[in-house]
């Protein structure tokens, strides 16, 4: 990676935005996978027996997951429209 060339081309800010968007995408995908697994009875029962604190922490997120996912989508669409 040639940082001098990146700095000279004035594209550093867009590179940073790309990295931020990739990080948000990874977080969103992890949340989608975990929420899908959380909704199954096998994973929920396993967490209930082995880690009840996780259920207590994640229950409000699961209840409002659609809103949380829509927030991610709004950020992704906003970045797409700005580009």
N, C-alpha and C positions, 0 to 999 in steps of 0.2 A: 504494500500500500504506500503510495507516494503522497505524503502529507503536504509537501511543498507545492506540488502541482495542484492538489485540492485547494489549498489556501490561495494560490494564485488565480484559480479559476472562479473564485467567489461562490463556489457551490457547497461550501462547508455547512451552511445553515440547512440546506436541503438534505445533505447527508445526515445531519443530526436529526432532522424530522423523520427521515426514513428509518433510522435506528429506533427512534421513539415509537413509531408506528409498528415496527416489527415486534418490539417488546410488548406493546399493547395487544397485538394480535396473539402472541404466545400466551399472555395472561388470559385473554378471552377464550382461547381454545382450551386451556387447562380448566377454566371455570365451566365451560360447556360440558367437557367430559366428566368432571367431578359431579356436576349437577345431574347429569344423566344417570350416572352410577348411583348417586345418592337417592334418586327416585325409585330405584329397584329395591325390593324388600330384602334381598340377600345382603346387599351392602349396608342398607339401613340397620338391619338387625345386627350385623357384625359390628358396626360403629356403636350401636346402642350398648352392646355388651363390652366391647373393648375400650371405647373412647367416648363416654357420654359427654365430655366437655366439647368435643368436636360438634356433636349434634346441637348442643346449646348455643355454640357460636354460629353454626351455619344455618340454623332454622330460620332466622329473619332474612338471611340472604336468599334462601330457597323460596321463601314466601314472596319475595319481591324480585325474583330472578328475571322475569320478563322486562321489568323496568331497567334493571342493571344492564341487561343485554342490549336494550334499546339505546342506552347511553353510549355503549361501545359503538353501536352502529351509527349513531349520530356523529361521533368523533371521526369514524372512518369515512362517512359520506362527506363531512365537512372538509376533511383533508383532500378527498378526491376532487371536490368542487373547486377548492383553492388552486389545486394543481392545474 
